Amino acid sequence: MSAAGAESWASNTTVAEAASFLRAAKRVVVLTHSKADGDALGSTLALARTLGRVGVEATPWYFGALPHWGKLAIADTTVELGAEGRHPPNDAEAVVVLDTGAWEQLFEVRAWLEGRAEQTIVIDHHLRGDADVGSRRIVETLASAVCELVTPLCVELLGVDGPEHLPVDIAEPLYLGLATDTGWFRYSNVTAASMRLAAALLDAGIDQPKLYRTVELCERPARLRLMAAALNSLELHDQDRVAIMTIRQSDMREAKAAPGDAGGFADLALAVASVRVGVVLFETPKKNGQEPLTRISMRSKALDDDSVDVNEVAQRLGGGGHARAAGARAQGTVDEVKARVLEALT
């Protein structure tokens, strides 16, 4: 991203203005980054359900694998699963992009989305993005989760006094996004504001123990087998300060795993006392005539003296994210990309 682009990555509209723009639309497409996580799913579902309650047809579109618990979170909400050659309708009057504003995270839908900036609102909490994705932006990089930014929009659209008065089916996905993006309130991005919001959403009547069971206590055996393969590949570098795990397509086949089973493994390496950065390299399926592609996921510890900004590292590799959690997609085999990641980190 250019310096000018970085400077323009900031809010230029208000919650009230965004709500007014969306109320005037008849059909809204709600988008998020590829391979939606808890925050992406929670924010898109909460906003779509809110718009539905005020008479606006809003449909989330997801590209890439969803978490294994994704269908339970979606429940009876109408969503669309995008695929190659299948994209949102051209008659959409408004578009909302949540939990990203970067073209590299919207690659499957980029061809459809380009040229629609005047129709698009971006709501994001990441450190970087591309300002030309949407002409209207709500960006707060200190927010723990994008659900923290979507909550006031839901409150404004419904005209209630606060998050504690939201309907349960809207409060629950908002809590889901907040909880999962903070590691169930364990990560360094937890703030007093995020804890107050969590309390308000609990007051709305959500069943937190059930939600936790749904997301964290229903692992598929295939995911545990894949986790074992990832841990077995663990390598320590840079005086044991960098831990790298690799997941190859052969591991996926042997574990009988699906793409959605590979999320969150970078956190495992941070359990090692000396490790400051955990990295997972995921070998993507090969396509005819295309160069090998490796997906990179990085996490870093929040240290008092010298924490590693993995967003900065990810940007060097063509990606981005947060200071403590970031990722990228890089051309090359797992071994080739591993060498580039180590060079960028050390």
Buried (B, 14 or more C-beta within 10 A) or exposed (E): BEEEEBEBBEBBBEBEBBBEBBBEBEBBBBBBBBBBBBBBBBBBBBBBBBBBBEEBBBBBBBBBBBBBBBEEBBEEBEBBEBEEEEBBEEEBBBBBBBBBBBBBBBBBBEEBBEEBBEBBBBBBBBBBBBBEBBBBBBBBBEBBBBBBBBBBBBBBBBEBEEBBBBBEBBBBBBBBBBBBBBBBEEBBBBBEEBBEBBEBBBBBEBEBEEBEEBBEEEEBEBBEBBBEBBEEBBEBBBEEBBBBBBBBEEBBEEBEBBBBBBBBBBBBBBEBEEBBBBBBBBBBEEEEEEEBBBBBBBBBBEEEEEBBBBBBBBBEBEBBBBBBBBBBBBEBBBEEBBEBBBEBBE
